[in-house]
Amino acid sequence: MITKDTHVSKNGDCIVAVAANKSVADLSKEFKENLKKPDAKLSITIAAEGLNEIISASGTPNLILTNPTDIVIRKSSYVCNRTLAICANKASNDLSRELREKLKNPKQKVKITLTIEA
């Protein structure tokens, strides 16, 4: 999960980034339309201090993309208004240990790039 919220529970073990500048609702209309195509593939690149990790996931016509604060990438096919993509090849605990350690630092800057391959 990526969230615009600045404070989250310490029990949240799936949170990759906080204080994001976008949620699923903030994505462009064109991006959302492309992501809702039946064959849409999404690459999510997470970069922090020279470390890069790529997650591959799928779009679906069932996406709602209206949540004002969150972006959730799921390994399952479950969809709600926070879901950006489904059937991902990684969850937050599948990210490298090095990257997860960097993401624990509240001052760590993170760049997340979304690329659609439709």
Biopython code that builds the backbone (N, CA, C, O; Angstrom):
import numpy as np
from Bio.PDB.StructureBuilder import StructureBuilder

atoms = [
    (1, "MET", "N", (0.830, -1.175, 0.000)),
    (1, "MET", "CA", (0.000, 0.000, 0.000)),
    (1, "MET", "C", (0.881, 1.247, 0.000)),
    (1, "MET", "O", (1.934, 1.295, 0.635)),
    (2, "ILE", "N", (0.420, 2.231, -0.720)),
    (2, "ILE", "CA", (1.025, 3.556, -0.764)),
    (2, "ILE", "C", (-0.093, 4.498, -0.347)),
    (2, "ILE", "O", (-1.217, 4.375, -0.835)),
    (3, "THR", "N", (0.192, 5.431, 0.541)),
    (3, "THR", "CA", (-0.873, 6.292, 1.038)),
    (3, "THR", "C", (-0.443, 7.754, 1.114)),
    (3, "THR", "O", (0.730, 8.069, 1.319)),
    (4, "LYS", "N", (-1.406, 8.620, 0.947)),
    (4, "LYS", "CA", (-1.164, 10.048, 1.119)),
    (4, "LYS", "C", (-1.128, 10.411, 2.604)),
    (4, "LYS", "O", (-0.634, 11.475, 2.976)),
    (5, "ASP", "N", (-1.652, 9.526, 3.448)),
    (5, "ASP", "CA", (-1.631, 9.773, 4.895)),
    (5, "ASP", "C", (-0.193, 9.943, 5.366)),
    (5, "ASP", "O", (0.727, 9.325, 4.830)),
    (6, "THR", "N", (-0.014, 10.780, 6.368)),
    (6, "THR", "CA", (1.331, 10.986, 6.906)),
    (6, "THR", "C", (1.576, 10.177, 8.174)),
    (6, "THR", "O", (2.726, 9.954, 8.553)),
    (7, "HIS", "N", (0.527, 9.745, 8.821)),
    (7, "HIS", "CA", (0.658, 8.924, 10.027)),
    (7, "HIS", "C", (-0.143, 7.644, 9.831)),
    (7, "HIS", "O", (-1.326, 7.682, 9.492)),
    (8, "VAL", "N", (0.513, 6.518, 10.049)),
    (8, "VAL", "CA", (-0.144, 5.222, 9.924)),
    (8, "VAL", "C", (0.216, 4.364, 11.128)),
    (8, "VAL", "O", (1.173, 4.658, 11.844)),
    (9, "SER", "N", (-0.540, 3.318, 11.344)),
    (9, "SER", "CA", (-0.298, 2.409, 12.453)),
    (9, "SER", "C", (1.033, 1.686, 12.281)),
    (9, "SER", "O", (1.398, 1.301, 11.171)),
    (10, "LYS", "N", (1.746, 1.506, 13.370)),
    (10, "LYS", "CA", (2.987, 0.735, 13.323)),
    (10, "LYS", "C", (2.697, -0.737, 13.032)),
    (10, "LYS", "O", (3.603, -1.489, 12.672)),
    (11, "ASN", "N", (1.435, -1.150, 13.186)),
    (11, "ASN", "CA", (1.044, -2.524, 12.882)),
    (11, "ASN", "C", (0.850, -2.747, 11.383)),
    (11, "ASN", "O", (0.714, -3.888, 10.943)),
    (12, "GLY", "N", (0.836, -1.677, 10.600)),
    (12, "GLY", "CA", (0.637, -1.784, 9.155)),
    (12, "GLY", "C", (1.875, -2.365, 8.493)),
    (12, "GLY", "O", (2.838, -1.645, 8.229)),
    (13, "ASP", "N", (1.855, -3.662, 8.223)),
    (13, "ASP", "CA", (3.040, -4.315, 7.673)),
    (13, "ASP", "C", (3.049, -4.371, 6.146)),
    (13, "ASP", "O", (3.962, -4.945, 5.554)),
    (14, "CYS", "N", (2.043, -3.782, 5.509)),
    (14, "CYS", "CA", (2.001, -3.806, 4.040)),
    (14, "CYS", "C", (2.214, -2.407, 3.454)),
    (14, "CYS", "O", (2.074, -2.220, 2.245)),
    (15, "ILE", "N", (2.546, -1.440, 4.283)),
    (15, "ILE", "CA", (2.698, -0.056, 3.830)),
    (15, "ILE", "C", (4.110, 0.159, 3.294)),
    (15, "ILE", "O", (5.098, -0.029, 4.003)),
    (16, "VAL", "N", (4.180, 0.558, 2.023)),
    (16, "VAL", "CA", (5.466, 0.784, 1.372)),
    (16, "VAL", "C", (5.876, 2.244, 1.479)),
    (16, "VAL", "O", (7.055, 2.549, 1.661)),
    (17, "ALA", "N", (4.901, 3.155, 1.367)),
    (17, "ALA", "CA", (5.232, 4.581, 1.405)),
    (17, "ALA", "C", (4.066, 5.383, 1.971)),
    (17, "ALA", "O", (2.900, 5.047, 1.762)),
    (18, "VAL", "N", (4.407, 6.460, 2.696)),
    (18, "VAL", "CA", (3.424, 7.390, 3.242)),
    (18, "VAL", "C", (3.699, 8.785, 2.681)),
    (18, "VAL", "O", (4.743, 9.026, 2.075)),
    (19, "ALA", "N", (2.767, 9.683, 2.887)),
    (19, "ALA", "CA", (2.890, 11.072, 2.415)),
    (19, "ALA", "C", (3.067, 11.129, 0.894)),
    (19, "ALA", "O", (3.792, 11.977, 0.374)),
    (20, "ALA", "N", (2.399, 10.220, 0.197)),
    (20, "ALA", "CA", (2.465, 10.200, -1.270)),
    (20, "ALA", "C", (1.767, 11.427, -1.839)),
    (20, "ALA", "O", (0.926, 12.034, -1.176)),
    (21, "ASN", "N", (2.114, 11.786, -3.056)),
    (21, "ASN", "CA", (1.464, 12.946, -3.679)),
    (21, "ASN", "C", (0.301, 12.538, -4.586)),
    (21, "ASN", "O", (-0.338, 13.395, -5.195)),
    (22, "LYS", "N", (0.025, 11.234, -4.679)),
    (22, "LYS", "CA", (-1.106, 10.762, -5.478)),
    (22, "LYS", "C", (-1.766, 9.556, -4.822)),
    (22, "LYS", "O", (-1.144, 8.792, -4.084)),
    (23, "SER", "N", (-3.056, 9.418, -5.127)),
    (23, "SER", "CA", (-3.815, 8.218, -4.795)),
    (23, "SER", "C", (-4.376, 7.684, -6.107)),
    (23, "SER", "O", (-4.131, 8.273, -7.161)),
    (24, "VAL", "N", (-5.118, 6.589, -6.066)),
    (24, "VAL", "CA", (-5.705, 6.087, -7.315)),
    (24, "VAL", "C", (-6.659, 7.112, -7.926)),
    (24, "VAL", "O", (-6.772, 7.193, -9.149)),
    (25, "ALA", "N", (-7.339, 7.888, -7.101)),
    (25, "ALA", "CA", (-8.271, 8.903, -7.614)),
    (25, "ALA", "C", (-7.548, 10.010, -8.381)),
    (25, "ALA", "O", (-8.142, 10.640, -9.257)),
    (26, "ASP", "N", (-6.290, 10.251, -8.069)),
    (26, "ASP", "CA", (-5.526, 11.345, -8.679)),
    (26, "ASP", "C", (-4.887, 10.977, -10.021)),
    (26, "ASP", "O", (-4.356, 11.850, -10.709)),
    (27, "LEU", "N", (-4.932, 9.721, -10.394)),
    (27, "LEU", "CA", (-4.323, 9.302, -11.655)),
    (27, "LEU", "C", (-5.129, 9.861, -12.827)),
    (27, "LEU", "O", (-6.334, 10.082, -12.710)),
    (28, "SER", "N", (-4.464, 10.087, -13.945)),
    (28, "SER", "CA", (-5.131, 10.692, -15.092)),
    (28, "SER", "C", (-6.221, 9.771, -15.654)),
    (28, "SER", "O", (-6.171, 8.551, -15.497)),
    (29, "LYS", "N", (-7.186, 10.378, -16.299)),
    (29, "LYS", "CA", (-8.280, 9.631, -16.919)),
    (29, "LYS", "C", (-7.727, 8.643, -17.948)),
    (29, "LYS", "O", (-8.171, 7.497, -18.013)),
    (30, "GLU", "N", (-6.765, 9.088, -18.745)),
    (30, "GLU", "CA", (-6.160, 8.234, -19.771)),
    (30, "GLU", "C", (-5.462, 7.028, -19.136)),
    (30, "GLU", "O", (-5.591, 5.905, -19.623)),
    (31, "PHE", "N", (-4.728, 7.262, -18.055)),
    (31, "PHE", "CA", (-4.033, 6.173, -17.363)),
    (31, "PHE", "C", (-5.050, 5.153, -16.863)),
    (31, "PHE", "O", (-4.870, 3.950, -17.053)),
    (32, "LYS", "N", (-6.116, 5.630, -16.226)),
    (32, "LYS", "CA", (-7.149, 4.738, -15.697)),
    (32, "LYS", "C", (-7.810, 3.936, -16.813)),
    (32, "LYS", "O", (-8.042, 2.737, -16.660)),
    (33, "GLU", "N", (-8.111, 4.580, -17.920)),
    (33, "GLU", "CA", (-8.743, 3.880, -19.052)),
    (33, "GLU", "C", (-7.837, 2.777, -19.576)),
    (33, "GLU", "O", (-8.307, 1.677, -19.866)),
    (34, "ASN", "N", (-6.546, 3.058, -19.701)),
    (34, "ASN", "CA", (-5.600, 2.051, -20.178)),
    (34, "ASN", "C", (-5.445, 0.908, -19.180)),
    (34, "ASN", "O", (-5.300, -0.248, -19.579)),
    (35, "LEU", "N", (-5.476, 1.220, -17.894)),
    (35, "LEU", "CA", (-5.337, 0.209, -16.860)),
    (35, "LEU", "C", (-6.555, -0.715, -16.812)),
    (35, "LEU", "O", (-6.450, -1.864, -16.383)),
    (36, "LYS", "N", (-7.696, -0.216, -17.246)),
    (36, "LYS", "CA", (-8.929, -1.013, -17.233)),
    (36, "LYS", "C", (-9.086, -1.892, -18.478)),
    (36, "LYS", "O", (-10.074, -2.617, -18.596)),
    (37, "LYS", "N", (-8.140, -1.838, -19.393)),
    (37, "LYS", "CA", (-8.205, -2.719, -20.561)),
    (37, "LYS", "C", (-7.937, -4.153, -20.112)),
    (37, "LYS", "O", (-7.111, -4.387, -19.230)),
    (38, "PRO", "N", (-8.637, -5.112, -20.720)),
    (38, "PRO", "CA", (-8.514, -6.508, -20.270)),
    (38, "PRO", "C", (-7.090, -7.072, -20.299)),
    (38, "PRO", "O", (-6.760, -7.945, -19.497)),
    (39, "ASP", "N", (-6.250, -6.590, -21.204)),
    (39, "ASP", "CA", (-4.884, -7.125, -21.318)),
    (39, "ASP", "C", (-3.828, -6.215, -20.704)),
    (39, "ASP", "O", (-2.636, -6.398, -20.952)),
    (40, "ALA", "N", (-4.247, -5.242, -19.910)),
    (40, "ALA", "CA", (-3.304, -4.265, -19.345)),
    (40, "ALA", "C", (-2.335, -4.922, -18.368)),
    (40, "ALA", "O", (-2.729, -5.702, -17.501)),
    (41, "LYS", "N", (-1.064, -4.587, -18.529)),
    (41, "LYS", "CA", (-0.010, -5.024, -17.614)),
    (41, "LYS", "C", (0.622, -3.767, -17.028)),
    (41, "LYS", "O", (0.830, -2.780, -17.733)),
    (42, "LEU", "N", (0.920, -3.811, -15.750)),
    (42, "LEU", "CA", (1.476, -2.660, -15.047)),
    (42, "LEU", "C", (2.805, -3.036, -14.416)),
    (42, "LEU", "O", (2.928, -4.079, -13.774)),
    (43, "SER", "N", (3.799, -2.175, -14.606)),
    (43, "SER", "CA", (5.075, -2.304, -13.901)),
    (43, "SER", "C", (5.133, -1.187, -12.878)),
    (43, "SER", "O", (4.909, -0.021, -13.201)),
    (44, "ILE", "N", (5.435, -1.554, -11.647)),
    (44, "ILE", "CA", (5.566, -0.584, -10.563)),
    (44, "ILE", "C", (7.024, -0.605, -10.130)),
    (44, "ILE", "O", (7.500, -1.613, -9.608)),
    (45, "THR", "N", (7.732, 0.489, -10.341)),
    (45, "THR", "CA", (9.131, 0.570, -9.936)),
    (45, "THR", "C", (9.210, 1.370, -8.646)),
    (45, "THR", "O", (8.722, 2.498, -8.573)),
    (46, "ILE", "N", (9.821, 0.785, -7.640)),
    (46, "ILE", "CA", (10.017, 1.445, -6.347)),
    (46, "ILE", "C", (11.507, 1.714, -6.219)),
    (46, "ILE", "O", (12.324, 0.794, -6.254)),
    (47, "ALA", "N", (11.850, 2.993, -6.071)),
    (47, "ALA", "CA", (13.257, 3.387, -5.991)),
    (47, "ALA", "C", (13.520, 4.171, -4.712)),
    (47, "ALA", "O", (12.780, 5.093, -4.369)),
    (48, "ALA", "N", (14.577, 3.791, -4.015)),
    (48, "ALA", "CA", (14.988, 4.491, -2.790)),
    (48, "ALA", "C", (16.499, 4.386, -2.665)),
    (48, "ALA", "O", (17.048, 3.288, -2.575)),
    (49, "GLU", "N", (17.164, 5.525, -2.658)),
    (49, "GLU", "CA", (18.609, 5.593, -2.453)),
    (49, "GLU", "C", (19.392, 4.602, -3.298)),
    (49, "GLU", "O", (20.224, 3.861, -2.773)),
    (50, "GLY", "N", (19.136, 4.580, -4.593)),
    (50, "GLY", "CA", (19.888, 3.723, -5.495)),
    (50, "GLY", "C", (19.399, 2.296, -5.600)),
    (50, "GLY", "O", (19.882, 1.540, -6.442)),
    (51, "LEU", "N", (18.460, 1.914, -4.769)),
    (51, "LEU", "CA", (17.868, 0.580, -4.872)),
    (51, "LEU", "C", (16.583, 0.679, -5.686)),
    (51, "LEU", "O", (15.763, 1.568, -5.458)),
    (52, "ASN", "N", (16.415, -0.232, -6.628)),
    (52, "ASN", "CA", (15.208, -0.282, -7.449)),
    (52, "ASN", "C", (14.625, -1.673, -7.391)),
    (52, "ASN", "O", (15.349, -2.669, -7.419)),
    (53, "GLU", "N", (13.316, -1.731, -7.312)),
    (53, "GLU", "CA", (12.641, -3.018, -7.363)),
    (53, "GLU", "C", (11.411, -2.849, -8.236)),
    (53, "GLU", "O", (10.722, -1.831, -8.166)),
    (54, "ILE", "N", (11.138, -3.859, -9.066)),
    (54, "ILE", "CA", (10.008, -3.793, -9.984)),
    (54, "ILE", "C", (8.988, -4.861, -9.616)),
    (54, "ILE", "O", (9.326, -6.024, -9.397)),
    (55, "ILE", "N", (7.733, -4.435, -9.555)),
    (55, "ILE", "CA", (6.611, -5.343, -9.328)),
    (55, "ILE", "C", (5.803, -5.369, -10.615)),
    (55, "ILE", "O", (5.538, -4.323, -11.208)),
    (56, "SER", "N", (5.413, -6.550, -11.045)),
    (56, "SER", "CA", (4.564, -6.705, -12.225)),
    (56, "SER", "C", (3.171, -7.095, -11.760)),
    (56, "SER", "O", (3.015, -7.942, -10.880)),
    (57, "ALA", "N", (2.156, -6.471, -12.356)),
    (57, "ALA", "CA", (0.771, -6.743, -11.977)),
    (57, "ALA", "C", (-0.128, -6.537, -13.188)),
    (57, "ALA", "O", (0.334, -6.130, -14.254)),
    (58, "SER", "N", (-1.400, -6.817, -13.018)),
    (58, "SER", "CA", (-2.360, -6.698, -14.112)),
    (58, "SER", "C", (-3.448, -5.687, -13.779)),
    (58, "SER", "O", (-3.833, -5.507, -12.624)),
    (59, "GLY", "N", (-3.922, -5.045, -14.818)),
    (59, "GLY", "CA", (-5.114, -4.230, -14.706)),
    (59, "GLY", "C", (-6.322, -5.125, -14.935)),
    (59, "GLY", "O", (-6.178, -6.320, -15.190)),
    (60, "THR", "N", (-7.505, -4.547, -14.845)),
    (60, "THR", "CA", (-8.745, -5.282, -15.079)),
    (60, "THR", "C", (-9.870, -4.283, -15.320)),
    (60, "THR", "O", (-9.846, -3.190, -14.755)),
    (61, "PRO", "N", (-10.838, -4.627, -16.133)),
    (61, "PRO", "CA", (-11.988, -3.739, -16.335)),
    (61, "PRO", "C", (-12.777, -3.494, -15.051)),
    (61, "PRO", "O", (-13.572, -2.556, -14.992)),
    (62, "ASN", "N", (-12.574, -4.321, -14.019)),
    (62, "ASN", "CA", (-13.309, -4.194, -12.759)),
    (62, "ASN", "C", (-12.759, -3.114, -11.821)),
    (62, "ASN", "O", (-13.358, -2.854, -10.778)),
    (63, "LEU", "N", (-11.649, -2.490, -12.165)),
    (63, "LEU", "CA", (-11.054, -1.479, -11.281)),
    (63, "LEU", "C", (-12.003, -0.305, -11.074)),
    (63, "LEU", "O", (-12.706, 0.107, -11.997)),
    (64, "ILE", "N", (-12.017, 0.233, -9.846)),
    (64, "ILE", "CA", (-12.882, 1.353, -9.473)),
    (64, "ILE", "C", (-12.076, 2.655, -9.444)),
    (64, "ILE", "O", (-12.519, 3.671, -9.981)),
    (65, "LEU", "N", (-10.893, 2.628, -8.819)),
    (65, "LEU", "CA", (-9.908, 3.723, -8.847)),
    (65, "LEU", "C", (-10.453, 5.065, -8.351)),
    (65, "LEU", "O", (-10.257, 6.093, -8.999)),
    (66, "THR", "N", (-11.127, 5.055, -7.215)),
    (66, "THR", "CA", (-11.709, 6.294, -6.692)),
    (66, "THR", "C", (-11.221, 6.688, -5.298)),
    (66, "THR", "O", (-11.590, 7.755, -4.808)),
    (67, "ASN", "N", (-10.410, 5.868, -4.653)),
    (67, "ASN", "CA", (-10.009, 6.187, -3.285)),
    (67, "ASN", "C", (-9.151, 7.454, -3.249)),
    (67, "ASN", "O", (-8.195, 7.570, -4.016)),
    (68, "PRO", "N", (-9.480, 8.409, -2.366)),
    (68, "PRO", "CA", (-8.769, 9.684, -2.334)),
    (68, "PRO", "C", (-7.422, 9.674, -1.610)),
    (68, "PRO", "O", (-6.702, 10.672, -1.651)),
    (69, "THR", "N", (-7.066, 8.571, -0.949)),
    (69, "THR", "CA", (-5.816, 8.570, -0.185)),
    (69, "THR", "C", (-4.858, 7.426, -0.506)),
    (69, "THR", "O", (-3.654, 7.570, -0.290)),
    (70, "ASP", "N", (-5.348, 6.297, -1.013)),
    (70, "ASP", "CA", (-4.517, 5.097, -1.091)),
    (70, "ASP", "C", (-4.335, 4.539, -2.496)),
    (70, "ASP", "O", (-5.117, 4.799, -3.411)),
    (71, "ILE", "N", (-3.262, 3.758, -2.621)),
    (71, "ILE", "CA", (-2.973, 2.932, -3.796)),
    (71, "ILE", "C", (-2.606, 1.553, -3.247)),
    (71, "ILE", "O", (-1.694, 1.424, -2.431)),
    (72, "VAL", "N", (-3.323, 0.526, -3.703)),
    (72, "VAL", "CA", (-3.038, -0.831, -3.246)),
    (72, "VAL", "C", (-2.794, -1.723, -4.459)),
    (72, "VAL", "O", (-3.594, -1.759, -5.394)),
    (73, "ILE", "N", (-1.683, -2.437, -4.423)),
    (73, "ILE", "CA", (-1.350, -3.419, -5.442)),
    (73, "ILE", "C", (-1.527, -4.775, -4.778)),
    (73, "ILE", "O", (-0.962, -5.027, -3.715)),
    (74, "ARG", "N", (-2.314, -5.650, -5.404)),
    (74, "ARG", "CA", (-2.675, -6.914, -4.760)),
    (74, "ARG", "C", (-2.126, -8.130, -5.493)),
    (74, "ARG", "O", (-2.051, -8.143, -6.722)),
    (75, "LYS", "N", (-1.745, -9.149, -4.732)),
    (75, "LYS", "CA", (-1.388, -10.432, -5.330)),
    (75, "LYS", "C", (-2.654, -11.202, -5.722)),
    (75, "LYS", "O", (-2.630, -12.020, -6.642)),
    (76, "SER", "N", (-3.724, -10.941, -5.039)),
    (76, "SER", "CA", (-5.003, -11.606, -5.314)),
    (76, "SER", "C", (-5.734, -10.883, -6.439)),
    (76, "SER", "O", (-5.200, -9.946, -7.033)),
    (77, "SER", "N", (-6.943, -11.317, -6.725)),
    (77, "SER", "CA", (-7.759, -10.656, -7.744)),
    (77, "SER", "C", (-8.857, -9.789, -7.111)),
    (77, "SER", "O", (-9.762, -9.326, -7.806)),
    (78, "TYR", "N", (-8.773, -9.572, -5.792)),
    (78, "TYR", "CA", (-9.753, -8.743, -5.093)),
    (78, "TYR", "C", (-9.650, -7.289, -5.566)),
    (78, "TYR", "O", (-8.554, -6.756, -5.733)),
    (79, "VAL", "N", (-10.801, -6.663, -5.776)),
    (79, "VAL", "CA", (-10.841, -5.265, -6.211)),
    (79, "VAL", "C", (-11.749, -4.473, -5.285)),
    (79, "VAL", "O", (-12.864, -4.897, -4.984)),
    (80, "CYS", "N", (-11.265, -3.318, -4.834)),
    (80, "CYS", "CA", (-12.080, -2.329, -4.132)),
    (80, "CYS", "C", (-11.650, -0.963, -4.658)),
    (80, "CYS", "O", (-10.845, -0.891, -5.586)),
    (81, "ASN", "N", (-12.165, 0.114, -4.089)),
    (81, "ASN", "CA", (-11.860, 1.451, -4.628)),
    (81, "ASN", "C", (-10.403, 1.872, -4.432)),
    (81, "ASN", "O", (-9.973, 2.863, -5.022)),
    (82, "ARG", "N", (-9.635, 1.147, -3.620)),
    (82, "ARG", "CA", (-8.212, 1.449, -3.386)),
    (82, "ARG", "C", (-7.286, 0.675, -4.310)),
    (82, "ARG", "O", (-6.100, 0.991, -4.407)),
    (83, "THR", "N", (-7.822, -0.343, -4.995)),
    (83, "THR", "CA", (-7.004, -1.251, -5.798)),
    (83, "THR", "C", (-6.506, -0.589, -7.074)),
    (83, "THR", "O", (-7.294, -0.057, -7.856)),
    (84, "LEU", "N", (-5.191, -0.625, -7.281)),
    (84, "LEU", "CA", (-4.568, -0.138, -8.510)),
    (84, "LEU", "C", (-4.381, -1.280, -9.500)),
    (84, "LEU", "O", (-4.607, -1.108, -10.698)),
    (85, "ALA", "N", (-3.969, -2.445, -9.007)),
    (85, "ALA", "CA", (-3.690, -3.569, -9.879)),
    (85, "ALA", "C", (-3.829, -4.866, -9.086)),
    (85, "ALA", "O", (-3.789, -4.875, -7.856)),
    (86, "ILE", "N", (-3.993, -5.960, -9.831)),
    (86, "ILE", "CA", (-4.195, -7.279, -9.219)),
    (86, "ILE", "C", (-3.158, -8.264, -9.752)),
    (86, "ILE", "O", (-2.396, -7.955, -10.668)),
    (87, "CYS", "N", (-3.147, -9.445, -9.164)),
    (87, "CYS", "CA", (-2.271, -10.552, -9.610)),
    (87, "CYS", "C", (-0.801, -10.132, -9.674)),
    (87, "CYS", "O", (-0.084, -10.491, -10.609)),
    (88, "ALA", "N", (-0.368, -9.380, -8.684)),
    (88, "ALA", "CA", (1.024, -8.917, -8.633)),
    (88, "ALA", "C", (1.961, -10.080, -8.335)),
    (88, "ALA", "O", (1.577, -11.060, -7.698)),
    (89, "ASN", "N", (3.185, -9.952, -8.806)),
    (89, "ASN", "CA", (4.174, -10.997, -8.558)),
    (89, "ASN", "C", (4.887, -10.827, -7.214)),
    (89, "ASN", "O", (5.670, -11.685, -6.809)),
    (90, "LYS", "N", (4.607, -9.704, -6.520)),
    (90, "LYS", "CA", (5.229, -9.465, -5.213)),
    (90, "LYS", "C", (4.269, -8.711, -4.302)),
    (90, "LYS", "O", (3.465, -7.896, -4.756)),
    (91, "ALA", "N", (4.369, -8.998, -3.021)),
    (91, "ALA", "CA", (3.719, -8.205, -1.974)),
    (91, "ALA", "C", (4.829, -7.433, -1.262)),
    (91, "ALA", "O", (6.006, -7.617, -1.571)),
    (92, "SER", "N", (4.471, -6.588, -0.332)),
    (92, "SER", "CA", (5.484, -5.784, 0.358)),
    (92, "SER", "C", (6.539, -6.649, 1.038)),
    (92, "SER", "O", (7.714, -6.284, 1.060)),
    (93, "ASN", "N", (6.134, -7.792, 1.593)),
    (93, "ASN", "CA", (7.123, -8.645, 2.270)),
    (93, "ASN", "C", (7.991, -9.435, 1.294)),
    (93, "ASN", "O", (8.928, -10.113, 1.714)),
    (94, "ASP", "N", (7.690, -9.354, -0.016)),
    (94, "ASP", "CA", (8.525, -9.985, -1.030)),
    (94, "ASP", "C", (9.618, -9.047, -1.556)),
    (94, "ASP", "O", (10.505, -9.476, -2.294)),
    (95, "LEU", "N", (9.550, -7.773, -1.178)),
    (95, "LEU", "CA", (10.588, -6.829, -1.583)),
    (95, "LEU", "C", (11.899, -7.202, -0.908)),
    (95, "LEU", "O", (11.896, -7.847, 0.140)),
    (96, "SER", "N", (13.003, -6.808, -1.491)),
    (96, "SER", "CA", (14.303, -7.166, -0.915)),
    (96, "SER", "C", (14.432, -6.618, 0.508)),
    (96, "SER", "O", (13.856, -5.586, 0.855)),
    (97, "ARG", "N", (15.186, -7.322, 1.296)),
    (97, "ARG", "CA", (15.402, -6.912, 2.695)),
    (97, "ARG", "C", (16.024, -5.518, 2.751)),
    (97, "ARG", "O", (15.651, -4.694, 3.586)),
    (98, "GLU", "N", (16.987, -5.263, 1.840)),
    (98, "GLU", "CA", (17.650, -3.953, 1.799)),
    (98, "GLU", "C", (16.635, -2.831, 1.574)),
    (98, "GLU", "O", (16.662, -1.816, 2.270)),
    (99, "LEU", "N", (15.749, -3.016, 0.608)),
    (99, "LEU", "CA", (14.754, -1.989, 0.312)),
    (99, "LEU", "C", (13.780, -1.841, 1.476)),
    (99, "LEU", "O", (13.441, -0.720, 1.853)),
    (100, "ARG", "N", (13.334, -2.934, 2.042)),
    (100, "ARG", "CA", (12.408, -2.845, 3.184)),
    (100, "ARG", "C", (13.034, -2.089, 4.348)),
    (100, "ARG", "O", (12.351, -1.321, 5.026)),
    (101, "GLU", "N", (14.330, -2.298, 4.588)),
    (101, "GLU", "CA", (15.009, -1.577, 5.671)),
    (101, "GLU", "C", (15.030, -0.071, 5.386)),
    (101, "GLU", "O", (14.787, 0.736, 6.283)),
    (102, "LYS", "N", (15.318, 0.299, 4.152)),
    (102, "LYS", "CA", (15.317, 1.723, 3.786)),
    (102, "LYS", "C", (13.929, 2.327, 3.968)),
    (102, "LYS", "O", (13.803, 3.453, 4.449)),
    (103, "LEU", "N", (12.888, 1.589, 3.587)),
    (103, "LEU", "CA", (11.520, 2.101, 3.665)),
    (103, "LEU", "C", (11.040, 2.273, 5.106)),
    (103, "LEU", "O", (10.063, 2.983, 5.345)),
    (104, "LYS", "N", (11.701, 1.644, 6.060)),
    (104, "LYS", "CA", (11.346, 1.805, 7.474)),
    (104, "LYS", "C", (11.747, 3.176, 8.016)),
    (104, "LYS", "O", (11.209, 3.631, 9.026)),
    (105, "ASN", "N", (12.688, 3.829, 7.345)),
    (105, "ASN", "CA", (13.162, 5.148, 7.773)),
    (105, "ASN", "C", (12.110, 6.192, 7.411)),
    (105, "ASN", "O", (11.821, 6.375, 6.228)),
    (106, "PRO", "N", (11.529, 6.882, 8.395)),
    (106, "PRO", "CA", (10.471, 7.854, 8.091)),
    (106, "PRO", "C", (10.932, 9.035, 7.240)),
    (106, "PRO", "O", (10.096, 9.743, 6.678)),
    (107, "LYS", "N", (12.234, 9.264, 7.132)),
    (107, "LYS", "CA", (12.743, 10.370, 6.320)),
    (107, "LYS", "C", (13.162, 9.935, 4.914)),
    (107, "LYS", "O", (13.591, 10.756, 4.103)),
    (108, "GLN", "N", (13.033, 8.638, 4.638)),
    (108, "GLN", "CA", (13.451, 8.104, 3.335)),
    (108, "GLN", "C", (12.543, 8.615, 2.214)),
    (108, "GLN", "O", (11.320, 8.494, 2.294)),
    (109, "LYS", "N", (13.140, 9.178, 1.184)),
    (109, "LYS", "CA", (12.412, 9.580, -0.015)),
    (109, "LYS", "C", (12.282, 8.351, -0.909)),
    (109, "LYS", "O", (13.226, 7.576, -1.062)),
    (110, "VAL", "N", (11.104, 8.188, -1.494)),
    (110, "VAL", "CA", (10.824, 7.048, -2.355)),
    (110, "VAL", "C", (10.207, 7.562, -3.649)),
    (110, "VAL", "O", (9.339, 8.435, -3.629)),
    (111, "LYS", "N", (10.660, 7.014, -4.772)),
    (111, "LYS", "CA", (10.055, 7.359, -6.069)),
    (111, "LYS", "C", (9.376, 6.102, -6.591)),
    (111, "LYS", "O", (9.998, 5.046, -6.705)),
    (112, "ILE", "N", (8.095, 6.229, -6.906)),
    (112, "ILE", "CA", (7.329, 5.109, -7.435)),
    (112, "ILE", "C", (6.861, 5.474, -8.829)),
    (112, "ILE", "O", (6.178, 6.479, -9.024)),
    (113, "THR", "N", (7.230, 4.655, -9.793)),
    (113, "THR", "CA", (6.892, 4.912, -11.197)),
    (113, "THR", "C", (5.955, 3.817, -11.689)),
    (113, "THR", "O", (6.230, 2.627, -11.533)),
    (114, "LEU", "N", (4.839, 4.242, -12.289)),
    (114, "LEU", "CA", (3.852, 3.324, -12.824)),
    (114, "LEU", "C", (3.921, 3.352, -14.347)),
    (114, "LEU", "O", (3.814, 4.412, -14.963)),
    (115, "THR", "N", (4.102, 2.180, -14.946)),
    (115, "THR", "CA", (4.199, 2.077, -16.399)),
    (115, "THR", "C", (3.228, 1.036, -16.911)),
    (115, "THR", "O", (3.297, -0.128, -16.515)),
    (116, "ILE", "N", (2.313, 1.447, -17.798)),
    (116, "ILE", "CA", (1.340, 0.511, -18.366)),
    (116, "ILE", "C", (1.890, -0.050, -19.668)),
    (116, "ILE", "O", (2.424, 0.674, -20.509)),
    (117, "GLU", "N", (1.744, -1.356, -19.806)),
    (117, "GLU", "CA", (2.095, -2.044, -21.046)),
    (117, "GLU", "C", (0.810, -2.649, -21.592)),
    (117, "GLU", "O", (0.541, -3.832, -21.383)),
    (118, "ALA", "N", (0.013, -1.841, -22.294)),
    (118, "ALA", "CA", (-1.281, -2.319, -22.791)),
    (118, "ALA", "C", (-1.161, -2.804, -24.220)),
    (118, "ALA", "O", (-2.149, -3.243, -24.808)),
]
sb = StructureBuilder()
sb.init_structure("model")
sb.init_model(0)
sb.init_chain("A")
sb.init_seg("    ")
for serial, (resi, resn, name, xyz) in enumerate(atoms, 1):
    if name == "N":
        sb.init_residue(resn, " ", resi, " ")
    sb.init_atom(name, np.array(xyz, "f"), 0.0, 1.0, " ", f" {name:<3s}", serial, name[0])
structure = sb.get_structure()
